[in-house]
Structures are given as structure tokens and as C-alpha cells.
Amino acid sequence: MRFLLLFALTAAMLVVSGCFGVNLPKQEVRQTVAYDLLPLPAEEGKFEYELEIVPFHSDAPAKYKMLHRNGTRLSVDEYSKWSQTPGAMMTRLFRSAFNPSKMTGHSYRLFATILRFEANDETLTADLTVKYVLTSQRSAAPLFIRTLASSEKMKENSPEAFAGAMSQAALLQIREIKKLIREATERK
């Protein structure tokens, strides 16, 4: 009797565990990969004026995650992320671009707020929009306030292409800011 009861319980457990095992979805394991903006070319590292780059500000809720826009829908890539926040990466990149070639009596301060740092899946572009404010170290009155928007074409819809295109968009804005600073200081 005990043997029969033990056999019945064992058989019932095998049937029940077999049913659960068949219905479980296959587990997919994906590694999270971090990406960074590319360093600037060496010739971009010099600037004739002393410029303090105040850390870039960003209100983006995703922080390290790569943002993708499709129409009005914004989503995050769960397995691809930035190595730092967009603000930290842009601050580092701008500081490397505005290393003064000589110390002068002209000192300036650049404030920046990142408004858009995302991939557009419809147009296959990396979109970067930043509001810049340039002030003199001697005065809080702004020399200029500009919002720059850059869209760089991605070769494909991949995190690597997104990081490369975003690096190019940042480089274009660095060049534009250098031009705007030169124009603002010549008018002064």
C-alpha cells in the first residue's frame, strides 16, 4: 500500500512538473553594452580664449539609457546605454575642445542645457539640441543665448551608429560655438 501511494505521488509530481516545464518561455540572455562619444580630432583641441565650461545640464529622465524617438513615442534601449550621462559626456567633450592655446585677459563662461539627445528611428538620425549661454567672467550679462539643433545621419539603426552620429553632431556644435564666441568677442 505504501509503495502504491509513493508511486502515485511520484507519478503525479512528474506529470505536474512536466506540464509546467513545457509552458515556460525560453530565457534569452543579452549583455548590456555601454557606448561613449568619440574623442575629438587633435586639431579641435585649441581655442584662443580662456573659456570655463560649466557642467552641462539635462532633465532627461533616462540618464544612461539610449533614447529612441519614433514619431511622438519615446522609448529606451534596455541593453544599450551610455557610459556616462549625456551631460557628463558633453561636458568632457567641450572641455577638451576649449583648451586655451594661450592665456589671455579675456575669460568667458559657457552654460549649456541639453534639450534633446536621442536617435530618431524614422529619419535614422542622431538628434542633438542644446541651449547655450555665454557670459564674461567679469559680468553676468550674457554675450549670447543660442539654441543649436544638429541632426546627423546614421549609417544603420544600431547603437554603434547612434554613438558615432551623436559624436559628429556634438563636433558640429563645438565648431558653431567657437564661431559664435569669436563673433561675440569681436563685437565687444
Phi, psi and chi 1 to 4 in degrees:
 res  aa     phi    psi   chi1   chi2   chi3   chi4
   1 MET       -  -45.9 -175.9   69.9  168.0      -
   2 ARG   -61.7  -41.4  -79.6 -173.3 -179.6  179.0
   3 PHE   -62.5  -41.8  179.4   72.5      -      -
   4 LEU   -65.8  -41.6 -169.3   56.8      -      -
   5 LEU   -65.7  -42.7 -176.0   59.7      -      -
   6 LEU   -63.4  -41.9 -174.5   58.5      -      -
   7 PHE   -63.7  -41.6  177.6   74.7      -      -
   8 ALA   -66.7  -42.1      -      -      -      -
   9 LEU   -64.9  -41.9  -75.5  173.9      -      -
  10 THR   -64.3  -43.9  -56.0      -      -      -
  11 ALA   -64.5  -40.2      -      -      -      -
  12 ALA   -65.0  -40.3      -      -      -      -
  13 MET   -66.1  -39.2  -74.1  179.1   18.8      -
  14 LEU   -65.0  -40.9  -74.1  173.2      -      -
  15 VAL   -65.4  -45.6  168.0      -      -      -
  16 VAL   -66.0  -44.5  170.2      -      -      -
  17 SER   -68.0  -32.4   67.8      -      -      -
  18 GLY   -66.0  -38.1      -      -      -      -
  19 CYS   -66.5  -41.6  -69.6      -      -      -
  20 PHE   -69.2  -38.0  -73.6  120.2      -      -
  21 GLY   -64.8  -34.4      -      -      -      -
  22 VAL   -71.5  -33.5  171.6      -      -      -
  23 ASN   -86.3   -7.7  -66.7  -28.5      -      -
  24 LEU   -72.8  135.3  -69.9  176.5      -      -
  25 PRO   -72.2  153.0   23.4  -29.4      -      -
  26 LYS   -69.9  131.6 -175.9  177.3  178.1 -177.9
  27 GLN   -80.5  127.0  -64.2  -70.6  -31.8      -
  28 GLU  -106.0  129.7 -176.9  179.7  -30.8      -
  29 VAL  -108.5  121.8  177.7      -      -      -
  30 ARG  -125.6  140.5  -73.8 -173.5   59.8 -171.2
  31 GLN   -90.0  139.1 -178.7  179.0    0.2      -
  32 THR   -82.5  131.0  -59.5      -      -      -
  33 VAL  -117.3  136.7 -179.6      -      -      -
  34 ALA  -102.7  140.6      -      -      -      -
  35 TYR  -123.7  157.3  -63.3   89.1      -      -
  36 ASP  -136.9  163.1 -157.5  -15.2      -      -
  37 LEU   -72.7  146.5  -64.5  177.9      -      -
  38 LEU   -73.1  146.5  -60.0  173.1      -      -
  39 PRO   -66.0  156.4   13.3  -17.4      -      -
  40 LEU   -74.6  152.4  -65.8  175.0      -      -
  41 PRO   -61.7  150.3  -17.5   26.2      -      -
  42 ALA   -56.4  -36.3      -      -      -      -
  43 GLU   -69.2  -14.3   64.2  -89.4    8.4      -
  44 GLU   -84.6   -4.6  -65.1  -67.4  -24.8      -
  45 GLY   -84.6   -1.9      -      -      -      -
  46 LYS  -113.4  145.4  -63.0  -66.8 -178.9 -165.7
  47 PHE  -149.0  144.0 -167.5   61.2      -      -
  48 GLU   -79.9  -12.3   57.1  -90.3   17.9      -
  49 TYR  -114.9  152.5  -59.9  111.9      -      -
  50 GLU   -78.8  123.6 -168.7  176.6  -15.9      -
  51 LEU  -136.0  123.0 -178.2   71.0      -      -
  52 GLU   -90.0  125.7  176.2 -170.1   -7.8      -
  53 ILE   -97.3  108.5  -55.7  -65.6      -      -
  54 VAL   -73.4  138.5  177.0      -      -      -
  55 PRO   -49.6  132.4  -28.3   35.9      -      -
  56 PHE   -62.9  143.6  -80.9   49.4      -      -
  57 HIS  -107.9  143.1  177.4   73.2      -      -
  58 SER  -148.2  135.1  176.0      -      -      -
  59 ASP   -98.5    9.5  -73.4  -27.1      -      -
  60 ALA   -60.9  129.8      -      -      -      -
  61 PRO   -74.0  -17.7   27.1  -32.7      -      -
  62 ALA   -80.7  -16.2      -      -      -      -
  63 LYS    53.1  -99.5  -59.0  -76.2 -177.9 -150.9
  64 TYR   -85.1  -16.0  -67.6   90.7      -      -
  65 LYS   -78.7  145.3  -65.6 -174.6  178.5  174.6
  66 MET   -76.8  126.2  -71.4 -175.3  160.7      -
  67 LEU   -93.5  138.3  -66.5  174.4      -      -
  68 HIS  -126.3  132.7  -68.7  -94.6      -      -
  69 ARG  -110.3  133.8 -178.7  172.4  -62.4  -80.4
  70 ASN  -132.1   97.7 -163.4  -20.0      -      -
  71 GLY    69.9 -121.5      -      -      -      -
  72 THR   -98.2   -2.1   58.0      -      -      -
  73 ARG   -90.2  128.6 -173.5  171.3  172.9  -99.8
  74 LEU  -111.8  129.9 -163.1   59.8      -      -
  75 SER  -133.9  166.6   62.9      -      -      -
  76 VAL  -117.1  149.3  -65.3      -      -      -
  77 ASP   -90.2  112.8 -176.2  -18.3      -      -
  78 GLU   -70.7  -21.3  -65.7  -65.3  -28.5      -
  79 TYR  -110.1   -3.1  -61.1  103.8      -      -
  80 SER  -124.9  131.3  -59.1      -      -      -
  81 LYS  -141.7  168.2   64.5  177.5 -169.5  169.5
  82 TRP   -84.9  149.1  -64.9  109.2      -      -
  83 SER   -69.4  -26.8   61.9      -      -      -
  84 GLN  -138.1  173.1  -63.7  178.1  -55.5      -
  85 THR   -67.6  154.7   62.5      -      -      -
  86 PRO   -54.6  -38.4  -30.2   37.9      -      -
  87 GLY   -61.2  -44.3      -      -      -      -
  88 ALA   -67.5  -40.6      -      -      -      -
  89 MET   -65.5  -43.7  -71.5 -171.7  -62.1      -
  90 MET   -67.5  -38.5  -70.1  -70.0  -72.4      -
  91 THR   -60.2  -47.6  -58.7      -      -      -
  92 ARG   -61.7  -43.3 -175.7 -171.9   73.5 -126.5
  93 LEU   -65.4  -44.6 -157.1   62.1      -      -
  94 PHE   -67.3  -37.9  -93.0   67.1      -      -
  95 ARG   -63.5  -34.9  -75.3 -179.7  176.2  165.2
  96 SER   -73.2  -24.6   70.7      -      -      -
  97 ALA   -84.5  -23.5      -      -      -      -
  98 PHE  -112.0   35.4  -71.3   94.2      -      -
  99 ASN   -74.3  114.1 -171.0    7.7      -      -
 100 PRO   -65.3  139.4   18.3  -24.1      -      -
 101 SER   -77.8  -23.4   53.6      -      -      -
 102 LYS  -153.3  149.9   58.5 -174.9  174.1 -177.2
 103 MET   -80.5  132.6  -61.6  -54.8  -90.1      -
 104 THR  -128.0  175.2   65.4      -      -      -
 105 GLY   -80.9   -4.7      -      -      -      -
 106 HIS   -96.8  104.9  -56.8  -69.6      -      -
 107 SER  -114.3  134.4  -62.3      -      -      -
 108 TYR  -130.5  163.3  -58.3   97.2      -      -
 109 ARG  -131.6  131.0 -177.4  176.2  -71.8  142.5
 110 LEU  -113.3  123.1 -175.4   69.5      -      -
 111 PHE  -105.8  145.1  -62.4   87.3      -      -
 112 ALA  -145.7  142.2      -      -      -      -
 113 THR  -125.7  120.9  -57.6      -      -      -
 114 ILE   -79.8  122.0  -61.2  172.4      -      -
 115 LEU   -99.6  -30.3  -55.4  173.2      -      -
 116 ARG  -148.3  131.6  177.2  176.7  -77.8 -179.2
 117 PHE  -147.7   78.1 -162.7   91.9      -      -
 118 GLU  -152.1  163.8   59.1 -163.5   33.7      -
 119 ALA   -96.0  136.6      -      -      -      -
 120 ASN  -101.2  109.9 -171.6  -38.0      -      -
 121 ASP   -72.1  -23.4  -67.7  -20.4      -      -
 122 GLU   -75.0  -45.1  -71.8 -179.6  -33.4      -
 123 THR   -95.9   -4.0   59.2      -      -      -
 124 LEU    53.5   52.1  -92.4  175.7      -      -
 125 THR  -128.0  156.2   56.3      -      -      -
 126 ALA   -98.8  119.9      -      -      -      -
 127 ASP  -107.1  124.4  -62.8  -22.6      -      -
 128 LEU  -126.8  121.6  174.4   64.6      -      -
 129 THR  -128.3  125.4  -55.2      -      -      -
 130 VAL  -136.3  138.1 -177.3      -      -      -
 131 LYS   -98.6  125.8  177.6 -177.5  175.2 -175.3
 132 TYR  -114.3  142.3  -62.9   97.1      -      -
 133 VAL  -132.0  122.4  178.1      -      -      -
 134 LEU  -108.1  128.5 -179.8   72.6      -      -
 135 THR  -127.4  161.1   63.1      -      -      -
 136 SER   -85.4  151.3  169.9      -      -      -
 137 GLN   -65.0  -24.2  -65.8  -79.2   22.6      -
 138 ARG   -86.6  -19.4  -62.0 -176.4 -163.3  119.4
 139 SER  -140.4  145.2  170.0      -      -      -
 140 ALA   -85.1  -10.9      -      -      -      -
 141 ALA   -67.5  129.7      -      -      -      -
 142 PRO   -69.7  139.3   10.2  -12.4      -      -
 143 LEU   -79.7  -33.6  -64.1  171.8      -      -
 144 PHE  -158.9  154.9   69.9   72.6      -      -
 145 ILE  -130.3  118.1  -61.1  172.6      -      -
 146 ARG  -137.2  143.7  -67.5  -75.5  164.9   82.6
 147 THR  -111.3  119.7  -60.2      -      -      -
 148 LEU  -109.8  137.0  -60.7  179.8      -      -
 149 ALA  -123.2  130.7      -      -      -      -
 150 SER  -128.6  136.7  -57.4      -      -      -
 151 SER  -127.5  117.1  -70.9      -      -      -
 152 GLU  -112.4  133.3  -80.9  -60.3  -54.5      -
 153 LYS   -67.4  135.8 -158.9   75.5  171.7  152.5
 154 MET   -95.7  144.6  -64.0 -172.7  -66.6      -
 155 LYS   -68.6  -32.1  -66.2  178.0  179.6  141.9
 156 GLU  -155.8  170.0   60.0 -173.8    0.2      -
 157 ASN   -90.3   78.5 -163.9   -2.1      -      -
 158 SER  -139.4  157.4   69.9      -      -      -
 159 PRO   -61.2  -35.8  -17.1   25.3      -      -
 160 GLU   -63.8  -44.4  -65.2   86.9    2.7      -
 161 ALA   -67.2  -36.5      -      -      -      -
 162 PHE   -62.3  -47.8  178.4   23.8      -      -
 163 ALA   -62.7  -40.8      -      -      -      -
 164 GLY   -65.6  -43.7      -      -      -      -
 165 ALA   -68.1  -37.4      -      -      -      -
 166 MET   -66.7  -36.3 -171.8   57.6   76.3      -
 167 SER   -61.8  -41.1  -60.6      -      -      -
 168 GLN   -67.4  -39.6 -173.1   62.0   31.4      -
 169 ALA   -62.6  -41.1      -      -      -      -
 170 ALA   -65.4  -40.8      -      -      -      -
 171 LEU   -61.7  -41.8  176.3   59.4      -      -
 172 LEU   -62.5  -38.5  -69.1  175.2      -      -
 173 GLN   -70.8  -35.5  -71.0 -159.6    6.3      -
 174 ILE   -60.3  -46.0  -73.5  169.3      -      -
 175 ARG   -63.1  -40.4  -71.3  175.8  178.2  162.8
 176 GLU   -66.7  -40.5 -176.9   65.3   20.7      -
 177 ILE   -65.3  -40.5  -71.5  -64.2      -      -
 178 LYS   -59.1  -43.6  -75.4 -178.4  176.6 -177.8
 179 LYS   -63.6  -43.6 -177.9  178.3  138.5 -150.1
 180 LEU   -65.4  -37.1  -71.0  169.1      -      -
 181 ILE   -66.2  -43.4  -68.5  171.1      -      -
 182 ARG   -60.6  -44.2  -72.8 -178.8 -173.9  113.6
 183 GLU   -63.9  -42.6  -70.3  171.7   -1.1      -
 184 ALA   -66.4  -37.3      -      -      -      -
 185 THR   -77.3  -27.7   54.5      -      -      -
 186 GLU   -70.7  -35.0  -73.5  171.4    4.4      -
 187 ARG   -71.8  -25.6  -75.9 -168.9  -50.4 -107.6
 188 LYS   -66.8      - -163.9  175.1  161.7 -172.4
